[in-house]
């Protein structure tokens, strides 16, 4: 199963979707962009987080980490 999130993130809706995800994190914690990228890496490196993200298909954890990195790189710290 291909995970459609990659296609969404590459579409014109991608920046809005990435910002929406950042806003969801900010409900509980307001990270600087370095910490936000670190959170994305945790989703891949931590077995529990990765298993939770990859329940639907193989790859969402990596895709989310990549999207969080793109978002962080596009914003000032």
Secondary structure, DSSP 8 states (H G I E B T S, - for coil): ---THHHHHHSTTHHHHHHHHHHHHHTT----HHHHHHHHHHHHHSHHHHHHHTSSSTTHHHHHHHHHHHHHHHS--
